């Protein structure tokens, strides 16, 4: 439930941040319509993403136990010689 409230809030903050960034770096003018559009787009996009995201923990399919056994490591001590060759 909290995710559905925080999504639009953080989307709005992202939109405001982008608008201020674009103004500071001279990408858009201060009197541009994008100064208003970017926060609104962030608000809407944050809300859409919050409502389409899964709530809580996602369920896993199966138990994760496939029944396969893990192969034991083979003893390679015969391949290693003590003389370093």
Wavefront OBJ file of the C-alpha trace (Angstrom):
o trace
v 0.000 0.000 0.000
v 2.832 2.356 0.849
v 4.418 1.667 -2.515
v 1.347 3.052 -4.260
v 1.671 6.305 -2.339
v 5.435 6.677 -2.583
v 5.545 5.978 -6.335
v 3.810 9.194 -7.404
v 5.626 11.217 -4.735
v 9.051 10.098 -5.910
v 7.969 10.440 -9.540
v 7.010 14.056 -8.844
v 10.338 14.667 -7.106
v 12.170 13.132 -10.071
v 10.260 15.362 -12.476
v 11.036 18.472 -10.418
v 14.698 17.465 -10.217
v 14.880 16.962 -13.990
v 13.197 20.297 -14.665
v 15.567 22.152 -12.326
v 18.556 20.302 -13.782
v 17.556 21.190 -17.339
v 17.122 24.846 -16.353
v 20.482 25.011 -14.549
v 22.400 23.396 -17.400
v 20.658 25.532 -20.015
v 18.884 22.703 -21.817
v 15.494 24.426 -21.504
v 14.540 28.015 -20.756
v 12.898 28.927 -17.456
v 9.728 30.070 -19.219
v 9.440 26.800 -21.186
v 6.350 24.642 -20.864
v 8.606 21.674 -20.035
v 9.179 23.153 -16.578
v 5.560 22.269 -15.813
v 5.261 19.166 -17.993
v 8.233 17.225 -16.542
v 6.930 17.101 -12.942
v 3.466 16.101 -14.165
v 4.941 13.351 -16.347
v 7.011 12.169 -13.380
v 3.923 12.117 -11.177
v 1.923 10.102 -13.705
v 4.785 7.736 -14.539
v 5.518 7.124 -10.857
v 1.855 6.385 -10.231
v 1.600 3.995 -13.163
v 4.739 2.135 -12.158
v 3.597 1.938 -8.540
v 0.213 0.491 -9.471
v 1.614 -2.040 -11.949
v 4.393 -3.313 -9.695
v 3.777 -6.457 -7.666
v 2.778 -5.992 -4.047
v 4.821 -7.724 -1.367
v 7.017 -10.691 -2.021
v 6.584 -12.496 -5.297
v 5.734 -16.159 -5.066
v 8.191 -18.627 -6.476
v 7.114 -21.466 -8.679
v 7.904 -24.761 -7.029
v 10.052 -25.302 -3.994
v 13.383 -24.827 -5.697
v 14.286 -28.463 -5.081
v 14.637 -30.104 -8.457
v 15.705 -33.432 -7.026
v 19.069 -33.245 -8.774
v 22.028 -34.331 -6.746
v 25.184 -32.306 -6.675
v 28.161 -34.186 -8.010
v 30.906 -34.736 -5.493
v 34.255 -33.209 -6.437
v 36.638 -35.740 -7.873
v 39.895 -36.460 -6.131
v 42.630 -35.061 -8.408
v 45.441 -35.755 -5.963
v 46.911 -38.338 -8.361
v 47.397 -35.633 -10.997
v 49.385 -33.418 -8.635
v 52.923 -34.526 -8.062
v 55.100 -33.491 -5.181
v 58.102 -32.612 -7.374
v 56.263 -29.683 -8.967
v 56.450 -31.058 -12.521
l 1 2 3 4 5 6 7 8 9 10 11 12 13 14 15 16 17 18 19 20 21 22 23 24 25 26 27 28 29 30 31 32 33 34 35 36 37 38 39 40 41 42 43 44 45 46 47 48 49 50 51 52 53 54 55 56 57 58 59 60 61 62 63 64 65 66 67 68 69 70 71 72 73 74 75 76 77 78 79 80 81 82 83 84 85
